Amino acid sequence: MSDHLNAVTPVAIGAREVPTPGDVFVIAEAGVNHNGDIALAHRLVDIAAASGADAVKFQTFSPEKLVSSAAATTPYQRDRGGSSDQRSLLEALTLPKEAWVELRDHATEAGTTFLSTPFDLDSAEMLVDLGLPALKVSSGELTNLPYLREMSQLGVVLLVSTGMGTEHEVEAAVEACADAPGLVLFHCVSAYPAPVEECNLRVIPRLTELHGIPVGWSDHTPGLTTALGAVALGAPILEKHFTSDRTLPGPDHLASLEPDALTDYVTATKQLAVALGDGVKVRMPSEEENAVLVRRSWHAAHAMPAGTELTGADLQLLRPEGGISPAVDIRGRVLARAVEAGAPVTDADLAG
């Protein structure tokens, strides 16, 4: 891993640190895929926990505080949500206030971290009162600097997505979040699904270098390719939408992973995080037994008495590794003791 990635100061999300060497923090994004049904929301918590994800995340909002009554749905929402205006769509995807306590407790009991994305300050304060260790900020709020400043005063880590943003807008957002106890950025392409050719994953190390904070990948692409690429480029945290059933009505199901695919996603990205290592080239423990057998060393070409001054004709390079390495030229050295034909020549065999 490059020096600028190693220099990032970890941010605590509950008991976990991001980045943690050899791991990636995976947020399973339930979002609004509960379709306004508390029972389905609880089912999503179970799916996230079973997948091995480190956190399950929802979205918390009051429709009247988020969109005007005249706001049209986006094309992808219109295609999948069945409503022509955002207000009606969001009202159908709202959970009652008491649901958040239930879901928090359920996630804790299931062994995963409970997170949510608030879309207004009242929702954010309610989530902080529930003890959430971090709050997600959606890409749509990247330029909402007054909101970011208010969020940064709440005393919890902020996870800020940067979809649709420019470097200048990201810089302004980072400055607006200066009072937060910790900040994580997410590179993101706000399309559902996001075209792979537009993912520009090299933004991840770029933003890490510019801001010296963890930068993850909020993944709206199909498949595993971009998630693996993001982890390889240093992303210590991922976010991925999931659902119980991609055929359900609602705006986000079709771009979400079903349970088995979510498990595969978590498993593969965490395996890659382990595989990346620390970047220092050393012989690994699993190589030891093979190294001895397949590396060569200096061996006696014939029996030689003590006092022999070694020449090329006296030596041959053979497996195993038990003698002096071929990297060391021992021609001209003198034997301190006799060596049998075919025996490895060791440091102890040489005078001086």
N, C-alpha and C positions, 0 to 999 in steps of 0.2 A: 504494500500500500504506500502511496506517495507521502512525502513529508507533510504536505499541507493537510492531508486527511488525518495523519497521526496527531497533528497539532490541535485538532478540534477538542474543545473542552466538553466532556460528557454532560448531558442534560438528564435529570432524573424524572422519570415518569413512574410515580409510585416508588416501588422498590427496585425498579429496573433502571439501568443507565443506557443512554443512547448517545454515541455508539458503545456497544460492548464488543470487544475483540472476539472474533469467531462466532458471532451471532448476528441475526437481523431481527428487529422488532416488527412483527407483522400485525397490522390492524385489520381485522375482518370488518368491513363496512356494511352493516345491515341497512343503514340509511333509513329510507321509508319503505323498505321491502316488506314491512309488516302489514302494509295496506290498511292501517288504522285498527288492526286486530291485535289486542293485547296477547292473546294466546299464541298467535303467530310470532309476535315479538319475542316471547319466551322461548319458542321453538328455535328462533334464530340464535339466541344466546347459547343454547345447547349445541347447535351446529358449530358455532364459532369455537366453543371450548373443546369440542371433540376433534376439531381440525388441528389443534395445537397452536392456534393463533394466540398472540400475547394479549390482545385486546379485542373487544367487540364494541363497535361504535354505531350510534344512532344519530338522528337529527332532531333537534328540539326547536320548535318555533310556534309563534302565534301568527296565523295567516294574515290577520289585519295589520300586523306590525312589519310584515315582510313585503307584501305586494299590494298595489292599488287594485281596486275592483275592476279596473279597465285593462289590467296587464294581460296580454295574450300569452298562451303557453308557447314554449320553444317548439321547434319542429319535432324533436325527438319526444318531447312530452305529449304533443298532440297526437303523434303516431301511436303511442303506447298507453296514454293515460285516459283517453276518452273524454277529456274536457277541453273546451276552447279557451277558457281563461284560467290563469294560474291560481287565483283565489279559490275557485271551486275545487280544483285539483288538490291543493294543499289542505283544504278543510277535510277532505276525505282521507288524508294521510296523517292526521293529527292524533296523538295519543293524549288521554287525560293526564292531569298532573300527577295523580297517584301512581300511574304506571311507572314513572321514573324511579321511585323508591323501590318498587318491586323488581324492576330490571337491574338496578344497581345491586341489590341484595342477591339476586339470582346469579349474576355474573361473578360476584365475590365467592359465593358458595361453589360455583363451577370452576373456580381457579383461574379466572381470566379477569383482566382489567376492564372496567366499564368506562367508556368515553362517549361523548356526544358532541355534535356541532351545533351550538346555539346560533340563532339568526337575529337575536335581539338581546339587549342588555338584561332585561328581566329574566329571560330564559337562562342566560349565562350566570346570573347571580343565583338562580335557583339551583343550577348544577353545581356551582361552587359550594353552596350550602349542603349539598348531598355528599361532599367530600371528594369530588372528582379530582384526580391529580393533574389533569391537563384539560384544556379545551381546544377543540379544532376550530379553525377559522376557514370558511370555504373560499374558493377562488374568487367568487363574486364580490367578496368584501376586501380584496387586495388593495383597492384604491379608496376604501372607506376609512380614511385615516382617523377621523374622529372616533369611529367605533373601535379601531385598533388601539387607540390611546386609552379609551375607557376599559377595554379588555385587559390591557397591560397593568391596570391598577387592581385587578382582582386577586393577585397573589398566587396565581397558578401558571404553570408552563403553558405557552401557546404553541400550537401546531398550525402553521399558516401555509395554505396552498397558494400557488402562484400561477395557476392556469390563466391564460389570456394576457399575462403580464409581460412587461419589458424589464430589462435590468434596472432602468431608472425607477420604475414603479416598485420593484422589489426592494431597492435601496431605501426608498421613502417609507415603505412598510416596515422594514427592519428598524429604521429610526423611530417610527411611531410606536414600536413595541419595546422601546428601550427600558421601560420600567418593569417589564415582566421578569420573573425570577429565572426564566429559561425560555429559549426560543428555538424551534425547529422549523425549517422551511421544507415544503414539498414542491419539487418540480412536478408539473401537471400539464396535460393537454386536455382542455375542457371540451371534448367531443365524445360522443357515446354511441358506438365505440370510437376510440381515438385511432386515426390512421397510423400504422407503425412507422411509415416513412416520415411522419411529422413529429416523432417523439423527441428527437434531438437530445438524447440522453447525456451527451457530453456537457449539457447545462449543469448536471449534478456536481461534478468536480469543479466546474467554473464558479458556481455560487458558493460552494464550500470554501474555495480559495478566497473569494471576494469578501465573505462575511465571517469566516472562522467559526461557523456553527454547523450542526448536523443538517444535511439536506437529503431528504428521502424522495421517494417516487410514489405519487398518487396515481395508480395504474388503472386506466380506463380501456386498455387494449385487450383483445382476445388472446388467450394462450399464455405461455410462460416466457416467451422470448425477451420481452422488454424488462420483466422483473429480474431475470437472471443477468441481463446486461446492466441494469441499474445497480444490482448488488456488486457486480464485478467492477463497476466504476466508483464504488465507495458508498453507495446509499446504505445507511445503517437502519433505515426504517421504511416500511412499505405499507400502502393502504390499498385494499382491493375489495370491491363490491361483491357481495354474495347473496344468495337467495335460497329458499327451500325448493323452489320450482321456477324455472325460467319461463314457463308458459303462463304464469299468473298474470292477470291484468295489472298495469301499473307502469310508471315511466322508466324504472331502472332494472326490472327483472331480466330483460333480454341481454343487457350488458353485464350481467352478474354471473358468478360461478355457482354451480350447484354443489352440494355438500362434498361429494367425492373429489371434485375438481379443486375445491378449496383446500382440502387436506393435501392433495398433490402439490398445490401451490406453496403451502407452508413448508412442506417437507423438502421440496426441491430448493427453495430459496435459502432455507436454513442449512441444508447440506452444502450449498455453494459457499455460504458465509464461512463455514468451517474449512472448506477446501482452499480458500484464498490464503490463509495463513498470514505470516507477518512479513513476507517478502525477503527474508534472510535465507540465503542458500546454504543449507547444512545437510549432512547425511542424517536421514530420518531413522528412528528406531526400527521401523519395519524393513529397512534396507540392510541392516547389520549382517544378518545371516547370509544374504546374497553377496554382499560386498567382499567378504572374506573368500568366497569361492570363485568369483568371476574377475576379480582384479589380480593383476600380475605383480610379482616381486622378483628380486634378484635371487637366482638359484645357482648352485655350483654345477658347472658343466662336467666336472670330474672331481675325484677326491683330491684334496689339497692339504699339505701339512701347514702347521703354524709357520709364519714368516713369509708365506707366499705373497708377492706383490701382484695384485690382481690386474689382469688384462682382459680385453674383450673376449679372448678365446677361453678364458676361465669361467665365464659367466653366461647365463641365459635367463631370459625373462619368461617366467612360467606362472601359471596359476598354482596355488592360491596366494593370498595376500600376506602370508605369514612372514615374509622377509622384508628387506628394505625396499621402499617404493622405487619404481623406475624413474620417478622425478628426481631422485638423488643419484648422481654419478659417482659410483664407488671404484671406478677404474683408477689404478695407482695407489689405492689403499692397501694396507698390509694386514694379513690375517694374524690375529692374536692367538688363535687356536686352530686345530685341524677341523676341516669341514668335509663331510662325506659327499660323494657324488649324488647330485639331485637334491641335496638339502637346501633349504632356504638360507640365505646369508643375512644374519641379523646384526644389529648394532653391537651386540655382545661378542660377535665373532671378529670384530675389527679392532686393531690396535689404535691407541691414541684417540 
